[in-house]
Amino acid sequence: MTYDLVPLIAPSILLLAALVAFLRPGRRPKLVPKVTEGAALLALAAAIGSAALLAAEGAHTGPLLGLADVGLSTRVDVVSVTMLVLVAFVGWIVLRYSASYLDGEVRQGAFLGWMAATLAAVLLLVQAGNLAHFVLAWIATSLCLHRLLLFYRSRVQALRAARKKFIVARVGDTALIGATILLAIGYDTLDIATILNGARDGVMPAGVTWAAGLLALAAILKSAQFPVHGWLTEVMETPTPVSALLHAGVINGGGFLLIRFADVMLLSSGVLAMLVMIGGFTALFAGLAMLSQSAVKNSLAWSTIAQMGFMIMQCGLALFPLALLHIVAHSLYKAHAFLASGTAVDLVASIRRPGPIAIPNGWAVLRAFALAFTIYAVIGFGFGFDTKSPQAIALGAILIFGVAYLLAQGLADAAPRVLTRRTALFAVAASISYFALQTGAEWLAKGTLPTTPAPGPLEWALVVLSLVSFGIVAFAQAMFPLWSNHPAAAGLRVHLSNGLYANAVFDRLIGNWSARRSS
């Protein structure tokens, strides 16, 4: 029983810190910044303690304060512990940053309180052991985040973005509640581990396909996928720490939902196919939109949408261990990117280009792609292609398109040879890293997450479609200096910078252009 309380320590400490902060909601509240930062550090220590508990006791579900009979429990396994440590670490960094960033704000104490409360809700979510606990923490996370998005209530754009996010979140909540009801009835239990074990054994009660579809819908809405992505690009009116917490933590909730219920998702190939198509299109579309943004925070927001799309696609390809690895990598990168965005802008503005920009021709691009895939193939054979699923091999090939783009710059006539050698070495390092990290992620998740099944005709078609689509976009991006000055490209950049106007349509549907309704 004592061990079962270890995962609960992290959110409990942060909730106590939030209460202290709410008692002093004003400017420069005495000791509150230190209390919240210290609580976040203790929460990180407790999360690491949960990892030690997993190593000592193995995966298990424990009652939450002895309330297992009413459906409240915590789950300790590779997925929950990974997310616990990740969220606690990012939360500590963000709260430490907030102490100085918000210094002197009128509602500084209240801000720190809601930050701590949001972190506590996320920590409760990722360790949920049953459906009731999961849904309550999911909704609490969204409601706490809403308070942070409305920190500057006088800004009309912040009100509009928060209202749009609130609508999307409530639809997602409804989908999740519907899925949990179907799962609870179908498997006659609220315990998540029992449901997953039944699904892994092939038990398919009536309604499980609908439950998988509703889980996918909730994940798509949570992860800002096309066409309901617009709210994420509009929440830039919030303080930078909120952006860092949102983009590095809360936005990953959709991917975590799919990973947690991976065995259930595998029961519906049609739902997985839908995830591949929606996630893949969102990744391509948002990646192109990112390149057309002039503001650094908007560019980072589109980058997050693209990354979430790629992660959703990974889940659709049943590469759940890689999707979990993607969450970790993206969270660490994006938290740093937002917190260091101001410094990065100043640094880039002070850099002078050393010479002419390398403009690759078609032959240089083709050579770059051939070289990149040769390196990938050689290293892949070294790791053993026969031990990898076709989906994982295809995903690595998609990732190597980015390396091919860099090599195209290095192989251009105007680029120095040293750049070519360095980018070739980067291709080697990227390929080794991909296979090594993939192997490590699959080893850690063995027994917790399902192995990737052999692809059927539908899966093969989606794999080929993904390779062709990402390949065409990567080739066009590598040739960008040659076609970007064409008159037709100017209009394309305008359309992409506005996200193909899907967000404007959503605004029209909910009447979000009205300042009166937004307030």
C-alpha positions as CSV (number, residue, x, y, z in Angstrom):
1,M,0.0,0.0,0.0
2,T,2.9,2.4,0.8
3,Y,4.4,1.8,-2.6
4,D,1.1,2.5,-4.3
5,L,1.2,6.0,-3.0
6,V,4.5,6.9,-4.5
7,P,3.2,8.1,-7.9
8,L,0.6,10.2,-6.1
9,I,3.3,12.3,-4.3
10,A,4.2,14.3,-7.4
11,P,0.7,15.8,-8.2
12,S,-0.1,16.2,-4.4
13,I,3.0,18.4,-3.9
14,L,2.1,20.6,-6.8
15,L,-1.6,20.9,-5.7
16,L,-0.4,22.1,-2.3
17,A,1.9,24.6,-4.0
18,A,-1.0,25.8,-6.1
19,L,-3.2,26.4,-3.0
20,V,-0.4,28.4,-1.4
21,A,-0.1,30.5,-4.6
22,F,-3.9,31.1,-4.8
23,L,-3.7,32.5,-1.2
24,R,-1.3,35.2,-2.6
25,P,-2.6,35.9,-6.1
26,G,-1.1,39.4,-6.5
27,R,2.2,41.0,-7.6
28,R,5.5,39.5,-6.2
29,P,3.8,37.2,-3.7
30,K,6.2,36.4,-0.9
31,L,7.9,33.0,-1.2
32,V,5.3,31.8,-3.8
33,P,7.8,31.5,-6.7
34,K,10.2,29.6,-4.5
35,V,7.4,27.3,-3.2
36,T,6.1,26.4,-6.7
37,E,9.6,25.9,-8.0
38,G,10.6,23.8,-5.0
39,A,7.3,21.8,-5.4
40,A,8.1,21.1,-9.0
41,L,11.6,19.9,-8.1
42,L,10.2,17.6,-5.4
43,A,7.6,16.3,-7.9
44,L,10.5,15.4,-10.3
45,A,12.2,13.5,-7.5
46,A,8.9,11.7,-6.8
47,A,8.6,10.8,-10.5
48,I,12.1,9.4,-10.5
49,G,11.1,7.4,-7.4
50,S,8.2,6.0,-9.4
51,A,10.7,4.8,-12.0
52,A,12.7,3.1,-9.3
53,L,9.4,1.5,-8.0
54,L,8.8,0.2,-11.5
55,A,12.3,-1.3,-11.6
56,A,11.8,-2.9,-8.2
57,E,8.2,-4.0,-8.3
58,G,7.3,-4.3,-12.0
59,A,4.2,-2.9,-13.7
60,H,1.2,-2.9,-11.5
61,T,-2.0,-1.0,-10.7
62,G,-2.5,0.3,-7.1
63,P,-5.6,1.8,-5.4
64,L,-5.6,5.6,-5.0
65,L,-5.9,6.3,-1.3
66,G,-7.7,2.9,-0.9
67,L,-10.5,3.9,-3.3
68,A,-10.2,1.1,-5.8
69,D,-13.8,0.0,-5.2
70,V,-15.1,3.3,-6.7
71,G,-12.7,3.1,-9.7
72,L,-9.7,5.3,-8.6
73,S,-6.3,3.9,-9.0
74,T,-2.8,4.6,-10.4
75,R,-0.9,2.6,-13.0
76,V,2.9,2.1,-12.8
77,D,4.4,0.9,-16.1
78,V,6.8,2.1,-18.8
79,V,4.3,4.4,-20.4
80,S,3.2,6.1,-17.2
81,V,6.6,6.4,-15.6
82,T,8.2,7.8,-18.8
83,M,5.4,10.5,-19.0
84,L,5.7,11.2,-15.2
85,V,9.4,11.9,-15.4
86,L,9.1,13.9,-18.6
87,V,6.2,16.1,-17.5
88,A,7.8,16.7,-14.0
89,F,11.1,17.7,-15.6
90,V,9.5,20.1,-18.2
91,G,7.2,21.5,-15.4
92,W,10.2,22.2,-13.2
93,I,12.0,24.0,-16.0
94,V,8.9,26.0,-16.9
95,L,8.0,27.0,-13.3
96,R,11.7,28.0,-12.7
97,Y,11.5,30.2,-15.9
98,S,8.1,31.7,-14.9
99,A,9.5,33.0,-11.6
100,S,11.5,35.6,-13.4
101,Y,9.5,36.0,-16.5
102,L,6.3,37.0,-14.7
103,D,8.1,39.1,-12.0
104,G,6.1,42.2,-11.4
105,E,2.8,41.1,-13.1
106,V,-0.3,42.1,-11.3
107,R,-1.6,38.5,-11.0
108,Q,1.7,36.7,-10.7
109,G,0.7,34.5,-7.8
110,A,-2.5,33.4,-9.5
111,F,-0.5,32.5,-12.6
112,L,2.0,30.4,-10.7
113,G,-0.9,28.7,-9.0
114,W,-2.6,27.7,-12.2
115,M,0.7,26.5,-13.7
116,A,1.2,24.2,-10.7
117,A,-2.4,23.0,-10.9
118,T,-2.2,22.3,-14.6
119,L,1.0,20.3,-14.0
120,A,-0.7,18.4,-11.2
121,A,-3.6,17.5,-13.5
122,V,-1.3,16.2,-16.2
123,L,0.6,14.1,-13.7
124,L,-2.6,12.6,-12.5
125,L,-3.6,11.9,-16.1
126,V,-0.5,10.0,-17.2
127,Q,-0.6,7.7,-14.2
128,A,-4.4,7.0,-14.4
129,G,-5.1,3.3,-13.7
130,N,-8.8,3.2,-14.7
131,L,-11.3,5.0,-16.9
132,A,-12.9,7.2,-14.3
133,H,-9.5,8.5,-13.1
134,F,-8.4,9.0,-16.7
135,V,-11.5,11.0,-17.7
136,L,-11.5,13.2,-14.6
137,A,-7.8,14.1,-15.0
138,W,-8.2,14.7,-18.8
139,I,-11.0,17.2,-18.2
140,A,-9.2,18.9,-15.2
141,T,-6.1,19.4,-17.4
142,S,-8.1,21.2,-20.1
143,L,-10.0,23.4,-17.6
144,C,-6.7,24.4,-15.8
145,L,-5.1,25.2,-19.1
146,H,-8.1,27.3,-20.0
147,R,-7.4,29.6,-17.0
148,L,-3.8,30.1,-18.2
149,L,-5.0,30.9,-21.7
150,L,-7.2,33.7,-20.3
151,F,-4.4,35.2,-18.2
152,Y,-4.6,38.4,-20.2
153,R,-8.4,38.9,-20.3
154,S,-8.2,42.3,-21.9
155,R,-6.7,40.9,-25.1
156,V,-9.5,40.1,-27.6
157,Q,-7.4,37.6,-29.6
158,A,-6.6,35.7,-26.4
159,L,-10.4,35.5,-25.6
160,R,-11.1,34.2,-29.1
161,A,-8.4,31.6,-29.0
162,A,-9.5,30.4,-25.6
163,R,-13.1,30.2,-26.6
164,K,-12.2,28.1,-29.7
165,K,-10.0,25.8,-27.6
166,F,-12.8,25.5,-25.1
167,I,-15.3,24.3,-27.8
168,V,-12.8,21.8,-29.3
169,A,-11.9,20.5,-25.9
170,R,-15.5,19.9,-24.8
171,V,-16.2,17.9,-28.0
172,G,-13.1,15.9,-27.3
173,D,-14.2,15.3,-23.7
174,T,-17.6,14.1,-25.0
175,A,-15.8,11.7,-27.4
176,L,-13.6,10.3,-24.6
177,I,-16.5,9.9,-22.2
178,G,-18.4,8.0,-24.9
179,A,-15.4,5.7,-25.6
180,T,-14.9,5.0,-21.9
181,I,-18.6,4.1,-21.4
182,L,-18.4,1.6,-24.4
183,L,-15.2,0.1,-23.0
184,A,-16.5,-0.2,-19.5
185,I,-19.7,-1.9,-20.7
186,G,-17.9,-4.1,-23.2
187,Y,-15.2,-5.4,-20.9
188,D,-17.3,-5.1,-17.7
189,T,-14.6,-3.2,-15.8
190,L,-13.1,0.3,-15.3
191,D,-9.5,-1.0,-14.9
192,I,-7.4,0.0,-17.9
193,A,-4.9,-2.9,-17.5
194,T,-7.7,-5.4,-17.6
195,I,-9.3,-3.8,-20.7
196,L,-5.9,-3.8,-22.5
197,N,-5.2,-7.4,-21.6
198,G,-8.6,-8.4,-22.9
199,A,-8.0,-6.5,-26.1
200,R,-4.6,-8.1,-26.5
201,D,-6.1,-11.5,-26.2
202,G,-8.5,-10.7,-29.0
203,V,-11.6,-10.0,-27.0
204,M,-13.8,-7.8,-29.1
205,P,-17.1,-6.9,-27.4
206,A,-19.9,-5.1,-29.2
207,G,-19.0,-1.4,-29.6
208,V,-15.3,-1.7,-29.4
209,T,-14.8,-0.4,-32.9
210,W,-16.9,2.6,-32.0
211,A,-14.9,3.1,-28.9
212,A,-11.6,3.0,-30.9
213,G,-13.1,5.6,-33.3
214,L,-14.1,7.9,-30.4
215,L,-10.7,7.6,-28.8
216,A,-9.2,8.6,-32.2
217,L,-11.5,11.5,-32.4
218,A,-10.6,12.7,-28.9
219,A,-6.9,12.4,-29.8
220,I,-7.2,14.3,-33.0
221,L,-9.0,17.2,-31.3
222,K,-6.5,17.2,-28.4
223,S,-3.5,17.2,-30.8
224,A,-4.8,20.1,-33.0
225,Q,-5.1,18.1,-36.2
226,F,-6.5,19.4,-39.4
227,P,-9.1,21.0,-39.8
228,V,-9.5,21.9,-36.1
229,H,-5.9,23.0,-35.6
230,G,-6.5,26.8,-35.7
231,W,-6.7,27.4,-31.9
232,L,-3.1,26.3,-31.4
233,T,-1.8,29.0,-33.8
234,E,-3.8,31.7,-32.0
235,V,-2.8,31.2,-28.4
236,M,0.3,33.3,-28.7
237,E,-1.2,36.0,-26.6
238,T,-0.5,33.9,-23.5
239,P,2.8,34.3,-21.6
240,T,5.7,32.3,-23.0
241,P,5.8,29.8,-20.1
242,V,2.2,28.8,-21.0
243,S,3.2,28.3,-24.6
244,A,6.1,26.1,-23.5
245,L,3.9,24.0,-21.2
246,L,1.2,23.7,-23.8
247,H,3.5,22.8,-26.8
248,A,5.8,20.6,-24.8
249,G,3.3,18.9,-22.5
250,V,-0.5,19.3,-22.7
251,I,-0.6,19.0,-26.5
252,N,0.9,15.5,-26.3
253,G,-2.3,14.3,-24.5
254,G,-3.7,13.0,-27.8
255,G,-0.7,10.9,-28.6
256,F,-0.6,9.6,-25.0
257,L,-4.3,8.6,-25.2
258,L,-3.6,6.5,-28.3
259,I,-0.5,4.9,-26.8
260,R,-2.3,4.1,-23.5
261,F,-5.1,2.4,-25.3
262,A,-2.9,0.9,-28.0
263,D,-4.3,-2.6,-27.7
264,V,-7.8,-1.3,-28.2
265,M,-6.8,0.7,-31.2
266,L,-5.3,-2.4,-32.9
267,L,-8.7,-4.0,-32.9
268,S,-9.8,-1.5,-35.7
269,S,-7.7,-1.3,-38.8
270,G,-10.0,1.2,-40.3
271,V,-9.5,3.6,-37.4
272,L,-5.8,3.2,-37.7
273,A,-5.9,3.9,-41.4
274,M,-7.9,7.1,-40.6
275,L,-5.2,8.2,-38.2
276,V,-2.5,7.6,-40.8
277,M,-4.3,9.8,-43.4
278,I,-5.3,12.6,-41.1
279,G,-1.9,12.6,-39.3
280,G,0.1,12.4,-42.5
281,F,-1.8,15.2,-44.2
282,T,-1.6,17.4,-41.1
283,A,2.2,16.8,-40.9
284,L,2.7,17.8,-44.6
285,F,0.3,20.7,-44.5
286,A,1.6,22.2,-41.2
287,G,5.2,21.7,-42.2
288,L,4.7,23.7,-45.4
289,A,2.7,26.4,-43.5
290,M,5.5,26.6,-40.9
291,L,7.9,27.7,-43.7
292,S,5.7,30.6,-44.7
293,Q,5.4,32.2,-41.2
294,S,7.2,35.5,-40.4
295,A,6.8,35.4,-36.6
296,V,8.9,32.9,-34.7
297,K,6.2,31.8,-32.2
298,N,3.7,31.2,-35.0
299,S,6.4,29.2,-36.8
300,L,6.9,27.1,-33.7
301,A,3.1,26.6,-33.3
302,W,2.9,25.3,-36.9
303,S,5.9,23.1,-36.1
304,T,4.0,21.6,-33.2
305,I,1.0,20.8,-35.3
306,A,3.2,19.1,-37.9
307,Q,5.0,17.1,-35.1
308,M,1.7,16.0,-33.6
309,G,0.5,15.0,-37.1
310,F,3.6,12.9,-37.5
311,M,3.0,11.3,-34.1
312,I,-0.6,10.5,-34.9
313,M,0.6,8.9,-38.1
314,Q,3.0,6.8,-36.1
315,C,0.1,5.6,-34.0
316,G,-1.9,4.8,-37.1
317,L,1.0,2.7,-38.3
318,A,0.9,0.9,-35.0
319,L,4.4,2.1,-34.1
320,F,3.5,2.9,-30.5
321,P,6.9,2.6,-28.9
322,L,8.3,5.1,-31.5
323,A,5.4,7.4,-30.8
324,L,6.2,7.4,-27.1
325,L,9.9,8.2,-28.0
326,H,8.6,11.0,-30.2
327,I,6.7,12.5,-27.3
328,V,9.8,12.6,-25.2
329,A,12.0,14.1,-28.0
330,H,9.5,16.7,-29.1
331,S,8.7,17.8,-25.5
332,L,12.3,18.5,-24.7
333,Y,13.0,20.2,-28.0
334,K,9.9,22.4,-28.0
335,A,10.2,23.5,-24.4
336,H,13.7,24.8,-25.1
337,A,12.6,26.3,-28.4
338,F,9.9,28.4,-26.8
339,L,11.8,29.4,-23.7
340,A,14.8,30.4,-25.8
341,S,12.9,32.0,-28.7
342,G,13.7,35.6,-27.8
343,T,17.4,34.9,-27.5
344,A,17.4,32.9,-30.8
345,V,15.8,35.8,-32.7
346,D,18.5,38.2,-31.4
347,L,21.2,35.8,-32.3
348,V,20.0,35.2,-35.9
349,A,19.6,38.9,-36.4
350,S,23.2,39.5,-35.6
351,I,24.6,36.8,-38.0
352,R,25.9,37.8,-41.3
353,R,25.9,35.3,-44.2
354,P,29.5,34.3,-45.1
355,G,28.8,34.0,-48.8
356,P,26.2,33.2,-51.5
357,I,23.4,30.8,-50.7
358,A,23.7,27.3,-52.2
359,I,21.1,26.7,-54.8
360,P,20.9,23.0,-55.8
361,N,19.8,21.9,-59.2
362,G,17.8,18.8,-60.0
363,W,20.9,16.6,-60.4
364,A,22.3,17.7,-57.0
365,V,19.0,16.9,-55.3
366,L,18.8,13.4,-57.0
367,R,22.4,12.7,-55.9
368,A,21.5,13.8,-52.4
369,F,18.5,11.5,-52.1
370,A,20.5,8.6,-53.5
371,L,23.4,9.2,-51.1
372,A,21.0,9.6,-48.1
373,F,19.2,6.4,-48.8
374,T,22.4,4.5,-49.5
375,I,23.6,5.5,-46.0
376,Y,20.3,4.6,-44.5
377,A,20.2,1.2,-46.2
378,V,23.8,0.3,-45.2
379,I,23.2,1.1,-41.6
380,G,19.8,-0.5,-41.6
381,F,21.3,-3.8,-42.8
382,G,23.8,-3.5,-40.0
383,F,21.1,-3.3,-37.4
384,G,19.1,-6.0,-39.2
385,F,16.2,-5.0,-41.5
386,D,14.8,-8.5,-41.0
387,T,14.0,-7.7,-37.3
388,K,12.2,-4.4,-38.2
389,S,8.6,-4.1,-39.2
390,P,7.9,-2.6,-42.7
391,Q,6.2,0.3,-41.0
392,A,9.3,1.2,-39.0
393,I,11.5,0.9,-42.0
394,A,9.2,3.2,-44.0
395,L,9.1,5.7,-41.1
396,G,12.9,5.8,-41.1
397,A,12.9,6.4,-44.8
398,I,10.5,9.3,-44.4
399,L,12.7,10.8,-41.7
400,I,15.7,10.5,-44.0
401,F,14.1,12.8,-46.5
402,G,15.0,15.6,-44.2
403,V,18.7,14.5,-44.3
404,A,18.5,14.4,-48.1
405,Y,17.3,18.0,-48.1
406,L,20.4,19.0,-46.1
407,L,22.7,16.9,-48.4
408,A,21.2,18.7,-51.4
409,Q,22.4,22.0,-50.0
410,G,25.9,20.4,-49.4
411,L,26.0,19.0,-53.0
412,A,25.1,22.3,-54.6
413,D,27.8,23.9,-56.6
414,A,28.0,27.0,-54.4
415,A,28.5,25.1,-51.2
416,P,31.9,24.3,-49.7
417,R,33.1,20.7,-49.7
418,V,33.4,20.7,-45.9
419,L,29.6,21.3,-45.7
420,T,29.0,18.2,-47.9
421,R,31.2,16.1,-45.6
422,R,29.6,17.3,-42.5
423,T,26.0,16.7,-43.8
424,A,27.1,13.2,-44.9
425,L,28.3,12.5,-41.4
426,F,25.0,13.9,-40.1
427,A,23.2,11.4,-42.3
428,V,25.2,8.6,-40.8
429,A,24.6,9.8,-37.3
430,A,20.8,10.3,-37.9
431,S,20.4,6.8,-39.3
432,I,22.4,5.2,-36.5
433,S,20.3,7.2,-33.9
434,Y,17.0,6.2,-35.5
435,F,17.7,2.5,-35.4
436,A,19.4,2.6,-32.0
437,L,16.6,4.6,-30.4
438,Q,13.9,2.5,-32.1
439,T,15.5,-0.7,-30.8
440,G,15.8,0.8,-27.3
441,A,12.2,2.1,-27.3
442,E,10.9,-1.3,-28.4
443,W,13.0,-3.1,-25.7
444,L,11.7,-0.8,-22.9
445,A,8.1,-1.1,-24.0
446,K,8.1,-4.8,-24.5
447,G,5.3,-6.3,-22.6
448,T,3.6,-2.9,-22.0
449,L,2.9,-1.9,-25.6
450,P,1.9,-4.3,-28.4
451,T,4.3,-5.2,-31.1
452,T,3.6,-3.8,-34.6
453,P,1.5,-6.3,-36.6
454,A,2.4,-7.3,-40.1
455,P,0.8,-4.9,-42.6
456,G,-2.1,-6.0,-44.7
457,P,-3.1,-4.6,-48.1
458,L,-4.6,-1.4,-46.7
459,E,-1.5,-0.8,-44.5
460,W,0.9,-1.4,-47.4
461,A,-1.1,1.1,-49.5
462,L,-0.9,3.7,-46.8
463,V,2.8,3.1,-46.3
464,V,3.5,3.6,-50.0
465,L,1.2,6.7,-50.2
466,S,3.1,8.2,-47.2
467,L,6.5,7.6,-48.8
468,V,5.4,9.1,-52.1
469,S,3.8,12.1,-50.5
470,F,6.6,13.0,-48.1
471,G,9.2,12.3,-50.9
472,I,7.5,14.7,-53.3
473,V,7.3,17.4,-50.6
474,A,11.0,16.9,-49.6
475,F,12.1,17.1,-53.3
476,A,10.1,20.2,-53.8
477,Q,11.5,21.8,-50.7
478,A,15.0,21.0,-51.7
479,M,14.3,22.7,-55.1
480,F,12.7,25.7,-53.3
481,P,15.3,28.3,-54.3
482,L,14.7,27.5,-58.0
483,W,10.9,27.8,-58.0
484,S,10.1,30.1,-55.1
485,N,10.5,33.3,-57.2
486,H,7.9,32.1,-59.8
487,P,4.8,34.4,-59.7
488,A,2.6,31.4,-58.9
489,A,4.6,30.7,-55.8
490,A,3.7,34.1,-54.2
491,G,0.1,33.2,-54.1
492,L,0.9,29.7,-52.7
493,R,2.9,31.2,-49.9
494,V,-0.1,33.5,-48.9
495,H,-2.5,30.5,-48.9
496,L,-0.1,28.4,-46.8
497,S,0.7,31.2,-44.4
498,N,-3.1,31.4,-43.7
499,G,-3.4,27.6,-43.2
500,L,-5.5,27.1,-46.4
501,Y,-8.2,29.1,-44.6
502,A,-9.5,26.1,-42.7
503,N,-9.3,28.1,-39.5
504,A,-11.3,31.0,-41.0
505,V,-14.1,28.5,-41.8
506,F,-14.1,27.3,-38.3
507,D,-14.2,30.9,-37.0
508,R,-17.2,31.5,-39.2
509,L,-19.1,28.4,-38.0
510,I,-18.8,29.4,-34.3
511,G,-19.1,33.2,-34.8
512,N,-15.6,33.8,-33.4
513,W,-15.0,37.0,-35.3
514,S,-17.4,38.8,-33.0
515,A,-15.6,40.6,-30.2
516,R,-18.9,40.7,-28.3
517,R,-19.4,36.9,-28.4
518,S,-15.7,36.3,-27.6
519,S,-16.0,38.2,-24.3
